[in-house]
Amino acid sequence: MARQFVDYSIAMVTPFNQQGEFLTSSVAPLVEFYINQLKAPGLLISGSTGEQHCLSVDERKQLYKIVSETAPKGFPIYAGVAAFNTKDAIELAQAAEQSGFSGIMLGVPPYRRPLQRELEGYVTDVANSVGLPIFVYNTPNSNGCQVEPETFVRLATELNNLRGLKEVGHRENIPQIRELLGKDNVEKFSFFTGDDDSYIELKSKFGYTSITSMAANAFPMEMKQIFDYMQNNEQEKAESILSDLKPKILTIQNAGYIQGLKYILRERGAPAGYCPSPLMDPSDEEKQLLKAFV
């Protein structure tokens, strides 16, 4: 059985004005910019890069609707879904499905630190509320909760539409999960990273299959080349490009990663907006460094 998600997509930012208000009018032209200018083969909407917890549930539903109406029919769009309680997560997941999304990235409830049995209940309830394929987003450093390998495998065995994991916590979990799933089943699962810096290592040594790229907001051609080279087993060529990119990515990160990406996108003519407070726009000194990437 084939994997349900494209292996390379770009994590889209969400546009806000300088007062932190969601800019619905900017969403459609921003989606068009990603597809036509950045040549995105797929988009992850309302994830960490999309600052989803700065949006209300209703605003996220609006975002899903506008994105779906703008993207061409059949274009891969994945909805970031995470909420403090299961009820809101189900509402968001069903809204994404009704809007016509291709799949869901299901995040752990932030800050609440559910036990593994509580986490299993959360994922099960959301997955059973929709028919879309889902991949779980494990980010323990942000959420204080680790999706243990055994927990994921139990869920994957029980839920037909659980088809992947985005693991940004412990890379060693992926080889363990792959072994527990067994070679007859593992090929239908996608294993994502969002860490562009480590993508080559994670794919070549740890069994990751996919990436939702953040750096591609600034370096779309280079990240796509890296992905293509890795798909063709041309690792040295991929490493050469990534080696050149790493100091540039670090420069953006030092200005605030999302803040820096939004500045670069704005300078390129994209209606990317700003980050809600307390995040700030890059300083004048940082902007001078970032202009080298415009």
C-alpha positions as CSV (number, residue, x, y, z in Angstrom):
1,M,0.0,0.0,0.0
2,A,1.4,3.4,-1.0
3,R,2.2,6.3,1.3
4,Q,-0.7,8.8,1.5
5,F,1.4,12.0,1.7
6,V,3.8,13.7,-0.7
7,D,7.4,13.4,0.6
8,Y,8.2,17.1,0.1
9,S,6.1,20.0,1.0
10,I,6.5,23.6,2.3
11,A,5.3,24.8,5.7
12,M,3.3,28.0,4.9
13,V,3.3,31.0,7.2
14,T,0.0,32.7,8.2
15,P,-0.4,36.4,7.5
16,F,-1.2,38.8,10.4
17,N,-1.1,42.5,10.4
18,Q,1.2,44.5,12.7
19,Q,-1.5,44.5,15.4
20,G,-1.6,40.7,15.4
21,E,-4.9,40.4,13.6
22,F,-5.4,37.6,11.1
23,L,-5.4,38.9,7.5
24,T,-8.0,36.8,5.7
25,S,-7.6,38.9,2.5
26,S,-3.9,37.9,2.2
27,V,-4.4,34.2,2.4
28,A,-5.4,33.5,-1.2
29,P,-2.6,35.6,-2.8
30,L,-0.1,34.1,-0.4
31,V,-1.2,30.5,-1.4
32,E,-0.8,31.6,-5.1
33,F,2.7,32.9,-4.3
34,Y,3.7,29.6,-2.8
35,I,2.4,27.6,-5.7
36,N,3.4,29.8,-8.6
37,Q,6.6,31.5,-7.3
38,L,8.0,29.0,-4.8
39,K,6.9,26.1,-6.9
40,A,5.6,24.2,-3.8
41,P,4.6,20.6,-4.6
42,G,2.4,20.6,-1.4
43,L,1.6,22.9,1.5
44,L,1.4,22.3,5.3
45,I,-1.1,24.9,6.6
46,S,-1.4,26.1,10.2
47,G,1.5,24.2,11.7
48,S,4.3,25.6,14.0
49,T,5.5,27.8,11.1
50,G,1.9,28.9,10.6
51,E,1.6,30.0,14.2
52,Q,-1.6,28.1,14.6
53,H,-2.0,28.8,18.3
54,C,-2.2,32.6,17.5
55,L,-5.5,31.8,15.7
56,S,-8.9,31.0,17.2
57,V,-10.7,27.8,16.2
58,D,-13.0,29.9,13.9
59,E,-10.0,31.7,12.3
60,R,-8.3,28.4,11.6
61,K,-11.5,27.1,10.0
62,Q,-11.5,30.3,7.8
63,L,-7.9,29.7,6.9
64,Y,-8.6,26.1,5.8
65,K,-11.6,27.2,3.7
66,I,-9.7,30.0,1.9
67,V,-6.6,27.8,1.2
68,S,-8.8,25.0,-0.2
69,E,-10.7,27.4,-2.4
70,T,-7.5,28.8,-3.7
71,A,-5.3,25.7,-4.3
72,P,-5.9,23.8,-7.6
73,K,-8.1,20.8,-7.3
74,G,-6.0,17.8,-6.2
75,F,-3.1,19.9,-4.9
76,P,-1.7,18.4,-1.7
77,I,-2.7,20.5,1.3
78,Y,-2.3,19.3,4.9
79,A,-4.0,21.0,7.8
80,G,-2.2,21.5,11.1
81,V,-4.6,20.5,13.8
82,A,-3.8,20.8,17.5
83,A,-5.9,22.0,20.4
84,F,-6.0,22.1,24.1
85,N,-9.0,19.8,24.2
86,T,-10.2,16.9,22.1
87,K,-13.5,18.6,21.2
88,D,-11.8,21.5,19.4
89,A,-9.3,19.2,17.7
90,I,-12.3,17.2,16.3
91,E,-14.0,20.4,15.1
92,L,-10.8,21.5,13.3
93,A,-10.2,18.1,11.8
94,Q,-13.8,17.9,10.5
95,A,-13.5,21.4,9.1
96,A,-10.3,20.5,7.2
97,E,-12.0,17.5,5.7
98,Q,-15.1,19.5,4.8
99,S,-12.9,22.1,3.2
100,G,-11.3,19.5,0.9
101,F,-7.9,19.1,2.5
102,S,-5.7,16.1,1.6
103,G,-4.7,15.1,5.1
104,I,-4.1,16.2,8.6
105,M,-1.0,16.8,10.8
106,L,-2.3,16.1,14.3
107,G,-0.4,17.8,17.0
108,V,-0.4,16.9,20.7
109,P,-2.4,19.2,23.0
110,P,0.2,21.9,24.0
111,Y,1.3,22.3,27.6
112,R,-1.2,19.8,29.1
113,R,1.2,16.9,29.1
114,P,-1.2,14.0,28.6
115,L,-0.3,10.5,29.8
116,Q,0.2,7.9,27.0
117,R,-3.2,6.4,27.5
118,E,-4.7,9.9,27.3
119,L,-2.7,10.7,24.2
120,E,-4.0,7.4,22.7
121,G,-7.6,8.5,23.4
122,Y,-7.0,11.9,21.9
123,V,-5.5,10.6,18.6
124,T,-8.1,7.8,18.4
125,D,-11.1,10.2,18.9
126,V,-9.8,12.7,16.3
127,A,-8.8,10.0,13.8
128,N,-12.2,8.3,14.1
129,S,-14.0,11.6,13.4
130,V,-12.7,11.9,9.9
131,G,-11.7,9.8,6.9
132,L,-8.6,11.8,5.9
133,P,-5.2,10.3,6.4
134,I,-3.4,11.6,9.5
135,F,0.2,11.9,10.6
136,V,0.9,12.7,14.3
137,Y,3.2,15.6,15.1
138,N,5.6,14.7,18.0
139,T,7.4,17.8,19.3
140,P,8.1,17.0,23.0
141,N,10.4,20.0,23.5
142,S,7.5,22.3,22.7
143,N,4.6,20.4,24.2
144,G,6.2,18.5,27.1
145,C,4.7,15.2,25.9
146,Q,6.5,12.5,24.1
147,V,4.7,10.1,21.7
148,E,6.4,6.9,22.7
149,P,7.2,4.4,19.9
150,E,5.0,1.7,21.4
151,T,2.1,4.2,21.6
152,F,2.4,5.2,18.0
153,V,2.6,1.5,16.8
154,R,-0.5,0.6,18.9
155,L,-2.4,3.4,17.3
156,A,-1.1,2.7,13.8
157,T,-2.3,-0.9,14.2
158,E,-5.7,0.1,15.3
159,L,-6.4,3.2,13.1
160,N,-6.6,2.7,9.4
161,N,-6.2,6.4,8.6
162,L,-3.1,6.9,10.8
163,R,-0.4,6.9,8.2
164,G,2.6,8.8,9.5
165,L,4.6,10.5,12.1
166,K,6.4,13.8,12.2
167,E,9.2,13.2,14.7
168,V,11.1,16.3,15.8
169,G,11.9,15.0,19.3
170,H,14.0,11.9,19.3
171,R,15.3,10.7,15.9
172,E,16.1,7.3,17.4
173,N,12.4,6.7,17.7
174,I,12.0,6.2,13.9
175,P,14.2,3.1,13.5
176,Q,12.5,1.6,16.5
177,I,9.0,2.3,15.1
178,R,10.0,1.0,11.7
179,E,11.1,-2.3,13.3
180,L,8.0,-2.6,15.4
181,L,5.7,-2.0,12.4
182,G,7.5,-4.8,10.5
183,K,8.8,-4.7,6.9
184,D,5.4,-5.8,5.5
185,N,3.6,-2.7,6.9
186,V,6.2,0.0,7.3
187,E,6.2,1.1,3.6
188,K,2.7,2.6,3.9
189,F,3.9,5.0,6.6
190,S,5.5,8.4,6.1
191,F,8.1,9.6,8.6
192,F,8.5,13.4,8.5
193,T,11.0,15.9,9.8
194,G,10.7,19.6,9.8
195,D,14.4,20.1,10.4
196,D,16.0,21.1,7.1
197,D,19.5,21.2,8.5
198,S,19.4,17.5,9.4
199,Y,17.2,16.2,6.6
200,I,20.0,14.4,4.8
201,E,21.3,12.6,7.9
202,L,17.7,11.7,9.0
203,K,16.8,10.2,5.6
204,S,20.1,8.4,5.1
205,K,20.7,7.1,8.6
206,F,17.4,7.0,10.5
207,G,14.8,6.0,8.0
208,Y,12.9,9.3,7.6
209,T,11.0,9.5,4.3
210,S,9.6,13.0,4.1
211,I,10.1,16.7,5.0
212,T,7.8,19.6,5.6
213,S,10.4,22.3,4.8
214,M,10.6,25.5,6.6
215,A,13.8,26.7,4.9
216,A,12.1,26.4,1.5
217,N,10.2,29.6,2.4
218,A,13.5,31.4,1.7
219,F,15.4,28.8,-0.4
220,P,12.7,26.9,-2.4
221,M,14.9,25.9,-5.3
222,E,17.8,24.7,-3.2
223,M,15.6,22.6,-0.8
224,K,13.9,21.0,-3.8
225,Q,17.3,20.2,-5.3
226,I,18.4,18.6,-2.0
227,F,15.2,16.5,-1.9
228,D,15.5,15.4,-5.5
229,Y,19.2,14.4,-5.1
230,M,18.3,12.4,-2.0
231,Q,15.5,10.7,-3.9
232,N,18.0,9.7,-6.6
233,N,20.6,8.5,-4.1
234,E,23.0,11.4,-5.0
235,Q,23.8,12.2,-1.4
236,E,27.1,14.0,-2.1
237,K,25.4,16.5,-4.4
238,A,22.7,17.1,-1.8
239,E,25.3,17.6,0.9
240,S,27.1,20.2,-1.2
241,I,24.0,22.3,-1.5
242,L,23.0,21.9,2.2
243,S,26.5,22.8,3.3
244,D,26.2,26.1,1.5
245,L,22.7,26.7,3.0
246,K,23.4,26.0,6.6
247,P,25.1,29.3,7.5
248,K,22.3,31.2,5.6
249,I,19.6,29.3,7.6
250,L,21.5,30.1,10.8
251,T,21.4,33.8,9.9
252,I,17.6,33.7,9.5
253,Q,17.2,31.7,12.8
254,N,19.3,34.3,14.6
255,A,16.8,37.0,13.6
256,G,13.9,34.7,14.7
257,Y,13.1,32.0,12.2
258,I,9.5,32.8,11.4
259,Q,10.1,36.6,11.8
260,G,13.0,36.4,9.4
261,L,11.2,34.2,6.9
262,K,8.2,36.6,6.8
263,Y,10.5,39.6,6.2
264,I,12.2,37.8,3.3
265,L,8.8,36.8,1.9
266,R,7.5,40.4,2.2
267,E,10.6,41.7,0.5
268,R,9.9,39.3,-2.4
269,G,6.4,40.6,-2.8
270,A,4.5,38.0,-0.9
271,P,1.7,39.1,1.5
272,A,3.2,37.2,4.3
273,G,2.4,39.7,7.0
274,Y,4.0,39.9,10.5
275,C,4.2,37.8,13.6
276,P,1.8,38.5,16.5
277,S,3.2,40.0,19.7
278,P,5.4,39.2,21.6
279,L,7.4,38.2,18.5
280,M,8.9,41.2,16.8
281,D,10.0,42.1,13.3
282,P,13.8,41.7,12.7
283,S,15.9,44.7,13.7
284,D,17.3,47.0,11.1
285,E,20.7,45.4,11.5
286,E,19.2,41.9,11.1
287,K,17.2,43.1,8.0
288,Q,20.4,44.2,6.3
289,L,21.8,40.6,6.7
290,L,18.5,39.1,5.6
291,K,18.4,41.2,2.4
292,A,21.2,39.1,1.0
293,F,18.6,36.3,0.6
294,V,15.9,38.3,-1.1
